[in-house]
């Protein structure tokens, strides 16, 4: 059952003692079956109300709550907005009222222009990846081995190879990456699983909140870095990654960045398969466009490598 922002405000008033709503604002979310609104009380308190509109949304919301609760005793507690109350819904499940995150949603342009913000995000991601395994298991998150994750990528590639959507050079690159034993010899760690602009807030040049832990799992730490390496310029990513390494208690995998780059490319593969599975030609066309961009990049790299090789041979001949 969907609820508008006024209904959500009423739920907030019922769950939070003394809260008298005076203003509401709907908040867009990637999940169509989750209704979310910001509510401001007459005492200027600000809360966020989340109400599932389907059983699946309720399951995701409950997992988010379990994981967030398990992290309240970790160094991440400062970026997890506290839950203030719940309201049972007539159709089943419950709505959640949490303190509104400080600051505003992260914008990539803002991140790209700020060394301090990039370093703050790098440190936060490192703290996520150092959450003890027992805390993750206490929250009931799924756990994957490195070979299982590699096998998932291989299975997706084999599916795509059975279509006519992959240029030979792209297919060969992905096959080469997956055949690299050392690249996939890593220790799985706790990850957020859906690191994106929608789930991050910032204030005063730092990350102030991390939301939506429903995709959290024990998996490849490179997955939380993949979207950043593919969107930030190299200098800004290097600053973020330097702060990430400084925050870690032990050294990161020597090829973590390389694997993050690979996962960024495999995300395009997943997008293509999603489009094919759902019969959505718009998604398929979008994915094919990104694959063609990668194909052109690989062709350019091949030309540059050939030129360097030729120049080297010419230099040897002149000697």
RAFEN-V43287 format. One record per backbone hydrogen bond with DSSP energy under -0.5 kcal/mol. NH is the residue of the N-H (numbers start at 1). CO is the residue of the C=O. If there is no record, write none. Layout:
BEGIN
NH:CO ; NH:CO
END
This chain:
BEGIN
8:4 ; 9:5 ; 10:6 ; 11:7 ; 12:8 ; 13:9 ; 14:10 ; 15:11 ; 16:12 ; 17:15 ; 19:16 ; 20:18 ; 21:19 ; 22:40 ; 23:40 ; 25:38 ; 27:36 ; 32:30 ; 34:31 ; 35:51 ; 37:49 ; 38:25 ; 39:47 ; 40:23 ; 41:45 ; 42:20 ; 44:41 ; 47:39 ; 48:98 ; 49:37 ; 50:96 ; 51:35 ; 53:33 ; 54:33 ; 58:54 ; 59:55 ; 60:56 ; 61:57 ; 62:58 ; 63:59 ; 64:60 ; 65:61 ; 66:62 ; 67:63 ; 68:64 ; 69:65 ; 70:66 ; 71:67 ; 72:69 ; 74:71 ; 77:74 ; 79:76 ; 80:77 ; 81:79 ; 84:97 ; 85:97 ; 87:95 ; 89:93 ; 92:89 ; 95:87 ; 96:50 ; 97:85 ; 98:48 ; 98:96 ; 99:82 ; 100:46 ; 104:202 ; 106:197 ; 106:200 ; 111:107 ; 112:108 ; 113:109 ; 114:111 ; 118:114 ; 119:115 ; 120:116 ; 121:117 ; 122:118 ; 123:119 ; 124:120 ; 125:121 ; 126:122 ; 127:123 ; 128:124 ; 129:125 ; 130:126 ; 131:128 ; 135:132 ; 136:132 ; 137:133 ; 138:134 ; 139:135 ; 140:137 ; 141:136 ; 142:216 ; 144:218 ; 149:145 ; 150:146 ; 151:147 ; 152:148 ; 153:149 ; 154:150 ; 155:151 ; 156:152 ; 157:153 ; 158:154 ; 159:155 ; 160:156 ; 161:157 ; 162:158 ; 162:159 ; 163:160 ; 165:160 ; 167:165 ; 171:167 ; 172:168 ; 173:169 ; 174:170 ; 175:171 ; 176:172 ; 177:173 ; 178:174 ; 179:175 ; 180:176 ; 180:177 ; 181:179 ; 184:180 ; 184:181 ; 185:182 ; 186:184 ; 188:186 ; 189:219 ; 191:217 ; 199:196 ; 200:197 ; 201:209 ; 202:104 ; 203:206 ; 206:203 ; 208:201 ; 209:201 ; 210:79 ; 211:199 ; 216:213 ; 217:191 ; 218:142 ; 219:189 ; 219:217 ; 221:219 ; 223:220 ; 224:221 ; 225:222 ; 226:222 ; 228:225 ; 229:225 ; 230:226 ; 231:228 ; 232:228 ; 237:233 ; 238:234 ; 239:235 ; 240:236 ; 241:237 ; 242:238 ; 243:239 ; 244:240 ; 245:241 ; 246:242 ; 247:243 ; 248:244 ; 256:253 ; 259:255 ; 260:256 ; 261:257 ; 262:258 ; 263:259 ; 264:260 ; 265:261 ; 266:262 ; 267:263 ; 268:264 ; 268:265 ; 269:265 ; 270:266 ; 271:267 ; 272:268 ; 273:269 ; 274:270 ; 275:271 ; 276:272 ; 277:273 ; 278:274 ; 279:275 ; 280:275 ; 281:279 ; 284:280 ; 285:281 ; 286:282 ; 287:283 ; 288:284 ; 289:285 ; 290:286 ; 291:287 ; 292:288 ; 293:289 ; 294:290 ; 295:291 ; 296:292 ; 297:293 ; 298:294 ; 299:295 ; 300:296 ; 301:297 ; 302:298 ; 303:299 ; 304:300 ; 305:301 ; 306:302 ; 307:303 ; 308:304 ; 309:305 ; 310:306 ; 311:307 ; 312:308 ; 313:309 ; 314:310 ; 315:311 ; 316:312 ; 317:313 ; 318:314 ; 319:315
END
